Amino acid sequence: MARALAPGGRTGRAASARVPRGSRTGARWTSAAVYVALAAGGVAVVFPFAWMLATALKTPQQIFELTFWPSAPTLDNIRQVVLATQFPRWFANSLGVAAATTASVAFFDSLVGYTLAKLRFPGRDLIFIVILSTLMIPTEMLVIPWYIMSARLGWIDTYWGILFPGIMSAFGVFLMRQFMAGVPDELLEAARIDGLSEFGLFTRVALPLVRPALAALCIFTFLGNWNAFLWPLIVIQTAGMRTLPVGIALFSGEAGSSWHLIMAASTLAVLPVLAVFALLQRQIIEGVVLTGLRS
Amino acid sequence: MSGPAGRARRGLSLRARRTLSAYTFLAVPLVFFLAIRIAPAAGAMVISLHRWNIVGTDQPWVGLANFREVLSDRQFWQAATNTLRYAAAGIPAQLVLGFAVALLLRRAARFRGLFRTVYFVPFVTPVVAAAWVWQWMYSPNFGPLAMLAGRLGLPAPALLRTPVLALYAITALVVWEYLGFQVVIFLAGLEAIPRVYYEAAAVDGARGWDLFRHITVPLLNATLVFSVVYATIVYLQLFTQVLNMTFGDPGGPLGSTATVVLYVYTLGFQRFHMGQAAAATVVLFAALLGVALLQLTVLTRRVEY
């Protein structure tokens, strides 16, 4: 569907149609067809980004000219979004909320995972089942009670109100418990004899050994909170408290047909994420496999 | 928050000290999961049995009236049908395209990492921004589709304003977002299949299509089940893309793009019928629970196989 709708998809289909002939003439044709198909699909996937950037660099007049790339690219739109809206504030809000949530999830989920995997105590299995069962509850079911609760406790339109639902995640507990189970008991026992406290065993022995899983959990928690939309949209009331997704949505909604500004705002939201992705792409993609297959 | 099991406490047995540390570590998380997950879930069910308007102060018990109202609301059924339509269109598209790209990547000796990264980019792109970019791409006056149609002398389609098409136009965005994720999952699944199976079958004279049908597909079963379940959960909870793609007219032309979650949002937070909205979320919860149980059955059957 995505391919059929975006330009470049046509080349993709033409290329796959060529595959049978390729296998007749030889492996080289097949392999060429593979690359052509992959490249065509890749162009289709990347096209929306190019379209976003092209529009963000156009003056309103240039949008009517119906050319793909602006004849005279301008940074005016970007400047206008940064200066005339609270965009920098929204960015900082998102960064703060996502960072605080990620730190909290990393700490608590690995601590709980460690406790459930490595300490023996009455009630352990019951606690694990209770936490795991919360995975079944969809966020949509919780937002109404959260809202009523936040209204009573004065949490509406506060940072705590935005982030409290995400400070721990049952999925993270599950993931960390799986990985903590792989920490050798002998190692913990030896450290215990050396006089390390139970908490020290967790921070100094167990935690360093599950670093890849912890990194994956952090990346996904950060991404998830950076993108969170439904609850922030409900709990945020004033423009200054908006996170980036809520800010972009409401700004774009108010901007009407000023697409040059909407695309400039989108560009500003997308570029930092792409930069981080470029740096961490290996860890992110491997993290998907790590977490995806464990669940 | 340091461990209480200090050396000084010689009075306690080792067992008791361990139990004490365990519960110290678990205290805050237990409060969280009970107060922020389990109690609100129960709360949603309680609210669904009351007439609960945020403006009024009294919330009378109404029994199952909210459920009756929701289940007899044409808009709810339209949203539910739409949600299933998104899933029915998006999940197969995502799986087939994802599988195709994964197979192509397996045959590409060079640039595999680069292509994988390119296909994955939409998955990490902020959803709200992506939705607005796609809305602009679909612009019937100035979008690239409009330009293309103009060059070919065809009328430009107003995809998001046409009831029959708008839902599929949004589905395309969702497929675009999740394609790379699907590719990565399939690649991992394909790599987990031991090469010796193919070699052994090749010795027995099996060729391309046979290998694919009798080794690749059956051994990819777990990956497929995971993908379908994951995608189903994503599609049943579709909201952000839908709201942002049809922002000025939430739910699209004639409600043709509204989803269950959008219905809940509109009912609960724009019309403030919290009781009815809660009832709708309980129905959604039941549906998701059904998917999970189905998954359990399918997975158990696979073990027997």
Interface residues (C-beta under 8 A of the other chain):
Chain A: M1 A2 R3 L5 A6 P7 T30 S31 V34 Y35 A37 L38 G41 G42 V45 V46 F47 P48 F49 W51 M52 T55 I63 F64 L66 F68 F108 L111 V112 Y114 T115 L119 R120 F121 P122 R124 I127 V130 I131 T134 M136 I137 P138 T139 E140 M141 L142 V143 I144 P145 W146 Y147 I148 M149 A151 F164 P165 I167 M168 A170 V173 G195 S197 E198 F199 G200 F202 L223 W226 N227 F229 L230 I234 L244 P245 V246 I248 A249 S252 G253 W259 I262 M263 A265 S266 A269 V270 V273 L274 F277 Q281 I284 I285 V288 V289 G292 L293 S295
Chain B: M1 S2 G3 A5 G6 R7 R18 T19 S21 A22 Y23 F25 L26 V28 P29 L30 F32 F33 I36 R37 I38 A39 P40 A41 G43 A44 I47 I54 A89 G90 A93 L97 V101 L104 L105 R107 A108 A109 F111 F115 R116 T117 V118 Y119 F120 V121 P122 V124 T125 P126 V127 V128 A129 A130 W132 V133 W134 W136 M137 S139 F142 P144 L145 A146 M147 L148 G150 Y168 A169 T171 A172 L173 V175 W176 L179 G180 F181 V184 I185 A188 F226 Y230 Q237 F239 T240 L243 N244 F247 G248 V260 V261 V264 Y265 G268 F269 M274 A277 A278 T281 V282 L284 F285 L288 L289 A292
